[in-house]
Amino acid sequence: MGLALLIAWAGAVHGQVTKTFTGKITEIARGTTLDVGKKGTFYMVRLEEHPKIEFRLAPEDAVRFGVVEAGGPAQVVTPKMSKGLGWKVKLDCDADKTGSLKAPVYRVISLERLGH
């Protein structure tokens, strides 16, 4: 009984910290975040069903999920690198968004390709 309650509680907590989106990838771009004393590169993905939302992936995650080919230091994502363009996907994101209300930014935790 205690284990069942623990699993139910963990599921409820997990539901509060992530947000799920599904859609077709229409854009893949590379960006750089600048902050005081920090600089980081990320990949940005947009979904057809959520055009005003920006989804960000760490470079290693974008390669691991297969969205992009591992590339060099170039700032531009070439069509050859954009393997995930047109994919229907499910994104699990950190529920704590950044950006504005009109243009929110979510950090992608996991990506699942739907309907290979």
C-alpha positions as CSV (number, residue, x, y, z in Angstrom):
1,M,0.0,0.0,0.0
2,G,2.8,2.4,0.9
3,L,4.6,1.7,-2.4
4,A,1.4,2.4,-4.4
5,L,1.0,5.8,-2.6
6,L,4.7,6.6,-3.2
7,I,4.3,5.8,-6.9
8,A,1.1,7.9,-7.2
9,W,2.8,10.8,-5.4
10,A,5.9,10.6,-7.6
11,G,3.6,10.6,-10.7
12,A,1.7,13.7,-9.4
13,V,5.0,15.5,-8.6
14,H,6.4,14.6,-12.1
15,G,3.2,16.0,-13.7
16,Q,3.8,19.3,-12.1
17,V,7.4,19.8,-13.3
18,T,7.0,18.9,-17.0
19,K,4.8,20.1,-19.8
20,T,4.2,18.0,-22.9
21,F,3.7,19.3,-26.5
22,T,3.1,17.4,-29.7
23,G,3.5,18.7,-33.3
24,K,5.4,18.8,-36.5
25,I,8.9,20.3,-36.5
26,T,8.9,23.3,-38.9
27,E,12.1,25.0,-38.0
28,I,15.5,24.0,-36.5
29,A,18.1,26.8,-35.7
30,R,21.2,27.2,-33.6
31,G,21.5,30.0,-31.1
32,T,23.8,31.3,-28.4
33,T,22.8,32.3,-24.9
34,L,24.8,35.1,-23.3
35,D,24.7,35.7,-19.6
36,V,27.0,37.3,-17.1
37,G,30.1,35.2,-17.2
38,K,28.4,32.4,-19.3
39,K,28.0,31.6,-22.9
40,G,26.2,28.5,-24.2
41,T,25.0,27.1,-27.5
42,F,21.6,25.5,-28.0
43,Y,19.3,24.3,-30.8
44,M,15.9,25.9,-31.2
45,V,12.9,24.0,-32.6
46,R,9.5,25.3,-33.6
47,L,6.4,23.2,-34.0
48,E,3.7,23.9,-36.6
49,E,1.0,23.5,-33.9
50,H,2.7,26.0,-31.5
51,P,4.3,28.6,-33.7
52,K,4.9,31.2,-31.0
53,I,6.7,28.9,-28.6
54,E,10.4,28.3,-28.8
55,F,11.7,24.9,-27.7
56,R,15.4,24.7,-26.8
57,L,17.6,21.7,-26.7
58,A,21.2,21.3,-25.5
59,P,23.5,20.4,-28.5
60,E,24.3,17.0,-27.1
61,D,20.5,16.3,-26.7
62,A,19.7,17.5,-30.2
63,V,22.2,15.0,-31.6
64,R,21.2,12.2,-29.3
65,F,17.5,12.6,-30.2
66,G,18.5,12.6,-33.9
67,V,17.1,16.0,-34.7
68,V,20.4,17.2,-36.1
69,E,23.6,15.7,-37.3
70,A,26.7,16.3,-35.2
71,G,28.3,19.4,-36.8
72,G,31.2,21.7,-36.4
73,P,31.3,25.2,-34.9
74,A,29.2,26.7,-37.7
75,Q,26.4,28.9,-36.4
76,V,24.0,28.0,-39.3
77,V,22.1,24.7,-39.4
78,T,22.3,23.5,-43.0
79,P,19.4,21.4,-44.5
80,K,21.8,18.4,-44.5
81,M,22.1,18.8,-40.7
82,S,18.4,19.2,-40.0
83,K,17.4,15.6,-39.9
84,G,14.3,16.2,-37.8
85,L,12.6,18.8,-40.0
86,G,9.1,17.6,-40.8
87,W,9.1,15.0,-38.0
88,K,5.9,14.6,-35.8
89,V,7.2,14.7,-32.2
90,K,6.2,14.6,-28.6
91,L,8.3,17.0,-26.5
92,D,8.5,16.8,-22.7
93,C,9.7,20.2,-21.4
94,D,10.6,21.8,-18.1
95,A,7.3,23.5,-17.0
96,D,9.3,26.6,-15.9
97,K,9.2,28.6,-19.1
98,T,11.3,31.7,-19.8
99,G,10.7,34.5,-22.3
100,S,7.5,36.6,-22.5
101,L,3.9,35.5,-22.3
102,K,3.5,36.0,-26.1
103,A,6.8,34.2,-26.9
104,P,7.5,31.6,-24.2
105,V,10.7,29.5,-24.3
106,Y,10.7,25.9,-23.0
107,R,13.7,23.7,-22.3
108,V,13.2,20.2,-23.8
109,I,13.9,17.3,-21.5
110,S,13.0,14.5,-23.8
111,L,11.9,14.1,-27.5
112,E,10.0,11.2,-28.9
113,R,9.5,10.8,-32.7
114,L,5.9,9.8,-33.5
115,G,4.9,7.7,-36.5
116,H,8.3,6.9,-37.9
